[in-house]
């Protein structure tokens, strides 16, 4: 029983690690877009998004 609980905990922590990594990537992407927009390249941003 204890082994199963540990395996479940490990699986959940790995899942949250990959979720956090995905959030970091999304935040980094948003930072890049906002810095691009700040430099006045909104057309490039629109082309990238669409």
C-alpha positions in Angstrom: 0.0 0.0 0.0 2.7 2.5 1.0 4.6 1.7 -2.3 1.5 2.5 -4.3 1.0 5.8 -2.5 4.7 6.8 -3.1 4.4 5.9 -6.8 1.2 8.0 -7.1 2.9 10.9 -5.3 6.0 10.7 -7.6 3.7 10.6 -10.7 1.8 13.7 -9.5 5.0 15.6 -8.7 6.4 14.8 -12.2 3.1 15.9 -13.8 3.2 19.2 -11.9 6.9 19.7 -12.9 6.0 19.4 -16.5 3.0 21.7 -16.0 5.2 24.3 -14.3 7.6 24.0 -17.2 4.8 24.6 -19.7 3.7 27.7 -17.7 7.3 29.0 -17.7 7.5 28.6 -21.5 4.1 30.4 -21.9 5.3 33.2 -19.6 8.5 33.5 -21.5 6.6 33.6 -24.8 4.4 36.4 -23.4 7.5 38.4 -22.3 9.0 38.0 -25.8 5.8 39.2 -27.4 5.5 42.2 -25.1 9.1 43.3 -25.7 8.6 42.9 -29.4 5.5 45.1 -29.2 7.4 47.6 -27.1 9.9 48.0 -29.9 7.0 48.7 -32.3 7.0 45.5 -34.2 3.3 44.8 -33.8 2.9 43.7 -37.4 5.6 41.1 -36.9 3.7 40.0 -33.7 0.4 39.7 -35.7 2.1 37.7 -38.4 3.6 35.4 -35.8 0.3 34.9 -34.0 -1.8 34.4 -37.2 
